[in-house]
């Protein structure tokens, strides 16, 4: 059964700092991995999608990497801003017992001005 | 920009009452998902539709939950009777089938926050 773990559960950093969020998954037979952002009381917004054949994706100040064999992904945020404060969720999609998307519990990020 | 619409945004009900949530996916998106998100956790899939057909409802508590997508467009999720443990955010998402399962992301609605007293 696929399990997704995100570390740390919460993170507080000063504005301007570069930071890394971690995601690990137990079953490497995935089709893709996605990083989402969720603001309090809101829905999820897709940030980056990495297909299983890819190693990384970049969008603006965000860079996500994928090491499928070791079951790990990182989300790198450069020059953090207070507006980056949100919960960041990692999700993997695979075909273990039917195609499903399994989410981690998220990392709650607070960027201090 | 097209968005997934959900209503109501908030719902307070008493246990044993019936509640219903509505979702209108992005136009043309054949795949629709209902997720439940308990505070502090990631979303968990309740049911997945491909057009009007249920593809996966293995995690749907069928004794009290039901979902339908009669014309393959909008969808309704119902809980009857509601229990205290059903208090959560209910999220709807949709996805285009054009790029295949591996390439297309899911687009989420704003969610319905349910509180059962």
Boltz contact constraints between the chains, C-beta under 6 A:
constraints:
  - contact:
      token1: [A, 31]
      token2: [B, 102]
      max_distance: 6.0
  - contact:
      token1: [A, 32]
      token2: [B, 102]
      max_distance: 6.0
  - contact:
      token1: [A, 42]
      token2: [B, 110]
      max_distance: 6.0
  - contact:
      token1: [A, 43]
      token2: [B, 91]
      max_distance: 6.0
  - contact:
      token1: [A, 43]
      token2: [B, 108]
      max_distance: 6.0
  - contact:
      token1: [A, 43]
      token2: [B, 109]
      max_distance: 6.0
  - contact:
      token1: [A, 43]
      token2: [B, 110]
      max_distance: 6.0
  - contact:
      token1: [A, 43]
      token2: [B, 111]
      max_distance: 6.0
  - contact:
      token1: [A, 44]
      token2: [B, 108]
      max_distance: 6.0
  - contact:
      token1: [A, 46]
      token2: [B, 105]
      max_distance: 6.0
  - contact:
      token1: [A, 49]
      token2: [B, 105]
      max_distance: 6.0
  - contact:
      token1: [A, 51]
      token2: [B, 102]
      max_distance: 6.0
  - contact:
      token1: [A, 89]
      token2: [B, 42]
      max_distance: 6.0
  - contact:
      token1: [A, 98]
      token2: [B, 56]
      max_distance: 6.0
  - contact:
      token1: [A, 99]
      token2: [B, 101]
      max_distance: 6.0
  - contact:
      token1: [A, 103]
      token2: [B, 42]
      max_distance: 6.0
  - contact:
      token1: [A, 103]
      token2: [B, 43]
      max_distance: 6.0
  - contact:
      token1: [A, 104]
      token2: [B, 42]
      max_distance: 6.0
  - contact:
      token1: [A, 105]
      token2: [B, 41]
      max_distance: 6.0
  - contact:
      token1: [A, 105]
      token2: [B, 42]
      max_distance: 6.0
  - contact:
      token1: [A, 106]
      token2: [B, 42]
      max_distance: 6.0
